[in-house]
Amino acid sequence: MNFLSIIAFILAGGVLAFGVATAGPADLFLSQHAALIVLGGTVAAGAISFQFDRILMLFRVFFRRVIQGRKQDYVKLIASLIRISEANRLNSGKTEELLKETNDHFLTEAVGLLSEDLFDEATLLRILRTRAQTIFQRQTEDVIKFRAIGKFPPAFGLMGTTLSMITLLSKLGQTGGQKLIGPAMAVGLVATFYGIALANLIFIPIAENLGDSSKENRIKNLIIVEGIRLIIKKTNPVVLAEELNSFLLTAERISWKEVSQDESKRAA
């Protein structure tokens, strides 16, 4: 579980609760009319835009990539590629054992294709690059969907407020109608509040989270593809480490000496 994301959502809920609690009586912010228009309208508009089954799939995307997803550990990935490279270069037969230590599906798939020895270098790399790009494109589509849906709640919130204002204005000519202005406007603005909160605390942050994770995942997959290319060429592990370090910032780079020392300890 991604506890940092869970904590962030709890913090967002806390900020919202604090704002409501300090603004006045909590029951002022409760409106079935506003909730129905904002939530129902958002779901309806999203279903029209992307089809209902894809909207339901976004819940799975949210749970799998935001709640369960983890930050990419590039150092650990490169260390795994160094060990796999050495095992492949020396024909030690430890490749499958090393793959069991990783839970990265793309790495397992890439090494599996390499081990089957069915494709020449150019074909294998083309397949892996195409798959990496396809994964990135599909994940980017999820980002676009969440961003698009994030536009709907404020619009439906404004719709709810507009409906309330129409009802209010229709009663101004009646006896005592002026006394209704304050309370009616307060109730009417609840829909706008719901829309703004839903967009800026739920949909837009989720879209940004997914966008960031998709970029990280793309870098991770490109590192794997480049690692496979170097493994095919039976590149020296030191050269492989420095080649893959080129994908990282200076402070993030792995030390091939540490990997070598860890391997010596494991062998002992």
C-alpha positions in Angstrom: 0.0 0.0 0.0 1.1 3.5 -0.8 0.8 5.0 2.7 2.0 8.4 1.6 -0.9 8.8 -0.8 -3.3 7.6 1.9 -1.9 10.1 4.4 -2.3 12.8 1.7 -6.0 12.0 1.2 -6.5 12.1 5.0 -4.8 15.5 5.1 -7.0 16.8 2.3 -10.1 15.5 4.2 -8.8 17.1 7.3 -8.3 20.5 5.6 -11.9 20.3 4.2 -13.3 19.3 7.6 -11.4 22.1 9.4 -12.7 24.6 6.8 -16.3 23.5 7.3 -16.1 23.3 11.1 -14.7 26.9 11.4 -17.0 28.4 8.8 -20.2 27.9 10.7 -22.8 25.2 11.6 -21.9 22.0 9.8 -25.5 21.5 8.7 -25.2 24.5 6.4 -22.9 22.4 4.2 -25.3 19.5 4.0 -27.5 19.5 0.9 -29.0 16.5 -0.9 -30.0 18.7 -3.8 -26.4 20.0 -4.3 -24.9 16.5 -3.8 -27.3 14.9 -6.4 -26.6 17.6 -9.0 -22.8 17.7 -8.6 -22.1 13.9 -8.1 -24.9 12.7 -10.4 -24.0 15.3 -13.1 -20.3 14.5 -12.9 -21.0 10.7 -13.3 -23.4 11.3 -16.1 -21.1 13.7 -18.0 -18.2 11.3 -17.5 -20.2 8.3 -18.8 -21.2 10.3 -21.9 -17.6 11.3 -22.5 -15.9 8.0 -22.0 -18.6 5.3 -21.7 -19.8 4.0 -18.3 -17.6 0.8 -18.2 -14.5 2.9 -18.6 -15.6 5.2 -15.8 -15.9 2.2 -13.6 -12.4 1.1 -14.7 -11.0 4.4 -13.5 -11.8 3.3 -9.9 -9.6 0.3 -10.4 -6.9 2.5 -11.9 -7.1 4.8 -8.9 -6.8 1.9 -6.4 -4.1 0.1 -8.2 -1.8 3.0 -9.1 -2.5 5.6 -6.4 -3.4 3.6 -3.4 -1.4 0.4 -4.1 1.3 2.0 -6.3 4.8 2.7 -5.1 7.5 5.1 -6.1 10.0 3.6 -8.6 13.2 2.4 -7.1 15.7 3.0 -9.9 18.7 2.0 -7.9 17.3 -1.3 -7.0 16.2 -1.9 -10.6 19.7 -1.1 -12.0 21.3 -3.4 -9.3 19.0 -6.2 -10.5 20.0 -5.6 -14.1 23.7 -5.7 -13.2 23.2 -9.0 -11.4 21.2 -10.4 -14.3 23.8 -9.2 -16.8 26.6 -10.9 -14.9 24.6 -14.2 -14.5 23.8 -14.1 -18.3 27.4 -13.2 -19.2 28.9 -16.0 -17.1 26.1 -18.5 -18.0 25.7 -19.2 -14.3 22.0 -20.2 -14.5 21.1 -17.8 -11.7 18.9 -15.6 -14.0 15.5 -17.3 -12.9 16.5 -17.1 -9.3 17.3 -13.4 -9.6 14.0 -12.7 -11.4 12.1 -14.2 -8.4 13.5 -11.4 -6.3 11.8 -8.7 -8.4 8.1 -8.0 -8.8 8.5 -5.9 -11.9 6.3 -7.5 -14.6 8.0 -5.7 -17.5 11.5 -6.8 -16.4 10.4 -10.4 -16.0 8.8 -10.3 -19.4 11.8 -8.7 -21.1 14.3 -11.2 -19.6 11.9 -14.0 -20.5 11.9 -13.0 -24.1 15.7 -12.7 -24.0 16.0 -16.2 -22.5 13.8 -17.8 -25.1 16.3 -16.7 -27.8 13.6 -16.5 -30.5 14.4 -13.0 -31.8 17.4 -11.2 -33.1 18.6 -8.1 -31.2 16.9 -5.6 -33.4 13.5 -7.4 -33.3 13.6 -7.9 -29.5 14.5 -4.3 -28.8 11.8 -3.1 -31.1 9.2 -5.2 -29.4 10.2 -4.0 -25.9 10.3 -0.3 -27.0 6.8 -0.7 -28.5 5.5 -2.2 -25.4 7.1 0.4 -23.2 5.5 3.2 -25.4 2.1 1.4 -25.4 2.1 1.2 -21.6 2.9 4.9 -21.3 0.2 5.9 -23.8 -2.4 3.8 -22.0 -1.5 5.3 -18.7 -1.5 8.8 -20.1 -5.1 8.2 -21.4 -6.1 7.5 -17.7 -4.5 10.9 -16.8 -6.5 12.6 -19.5 -9.8 11.0 -18.3 -9.3 12.1 -14.7 -8.4 15.7 -15.8 -11.4 15.8 -18.1 -13.8 14.6 -15.3 -12.2 17.1 -13.0 -13.7 19.9 -15.1 -17.3 18.7 -14.5 -17.9 19.2 -10.8 -17.3 23.0 -10.7 -19.6 23.3 -13.7 -22.4 21.3 -12.1 -21.8 23.1 -8.8 -22.5 26.4 -10.7 -25.6 24.7 -12.2 -26.9 23.9 -8.8 -26.2 27.4 -7.5 -28.0 28.8 -10.6 -31.1 26.7 -10.0 -31.2 27.9 -6.4 -30.9 31.5 -7.5 -33.7 31.0 -10.0 -35.9 29.7 -7.2 -34.9 32.6 -4.9 -35.6 35.3 -7.5 -39.0 33.8 -8.3 -40.0 34.4 -4.6 -38.6 37.9 -4.2 -41.9 39.5 -5.2 -43.8 37.5 -2.5 -44.4 38.8 1.1 -41.3 38.5 3.2 -39.3 37.4 0.1 -36.4 39.6 1.0 -35.8 37.7 4.2 -35.1 34.6 2.2 -32.2 36.1 0.3 -29.4 35.3 2.8 -30.4 31.7 3.7 -31.3 30.9 0.1 -28.0 32.1 -1.2 -26.1 30.2 1.4 -27.9 27.0 0.5 -27.4 27.7 -3.2 -23.6 28.2 -2.9 -23.2 24.8 -1.3 -23.4 23.2 -4.7 -20.5 25.4 -5.9 -18.6 24.4 -2.8 -19.1 20.7 -3.5 -18.0 21.1 -7.1 -14.8 23.0 -6.2 -13.9 20.6 -3.4 -14.5 17.5 -5.5 -12.4 18.8 -8.5 -9.5 20.2 -6.5 -9.2 17.7 -3.7 -10.1 14.5 -5.7 -10.0 14.4 -9.5 -7.2 16.9 -10.3 -4.8 15.7 -7.6 -5.4 12.1 -8.8 -4.7 13.1 -12.4 -1.4 14.8 -11.3 -0.5 11.7 -9.3 -1.1 9.4 -12.2 0.7 11.7 -14.6 3.8 11.7 -12.3 3.7 7.9 -11.8 3.3 7.2 -15.6 6.4 9.3 -16.3 8.4 7.4 -13.6 7.1 4.1 -15.0 8.2 5.1 -18.6 11.7 5.9 -17.3 11.8 2.6 -15.5 10.8 0.7 -18.6 13.4 2.6 -20.8 16.1 1.6 -18.3 15.0 -2.0 -18.6 15.1 -1.9 -22.4 18.5 -0.3 -22.4 19.7 -2.8 -19.9 18.5 -5.7 -22.1 20.3 -4.2 -25.0 23.5 -4.1 -23.0 23.0 -7.6 -21.7 22.6 -8.9 -25.2 26.0 -7.4 -26.0 27.4 -9.1 -22.9 28.6 -5.7 -21.7 30.9 -5.5 -18.7 28.8 -4.8 -15.5 30.8 -1.7 -14.7 30.0 -0.2 -18.2 26.4 -1.3 -17.9 26.0 0.4 -14.5 27.4 3.7 -15.8 25.3 3.5 -19.0 22.1 3.0 -16.9 23.2 5.7 -14.4 22.8 8.2 -17.3 19.0 8.0 -16.8 19.4 9.3 -13.2 20.5 12.5 -11.5 23.9 12.5 -9.8 22.5 12.0 -6.3 20.4 9.0 -7.4 23.1 7.1 -9.2 24.1 3.6 -8.1 27.7 2.5 -7.2 28.6 -0.6 -9.1 31.2 -1.3 -6.4 28.4 -1.6 -3.8 26.5 -4.0 -6.0 29.7 -6.1 -6.4 30.3 -6.1 -2.7 26.7 -7.2 -2.0 27.1 -10.0 -4.5 30.3 -11.2 -2.8 28.5 -11.2 0.5 25.6 -13.2 -0.9 27.9 -15.7 -2.5 29.7 -16.2 0.8 
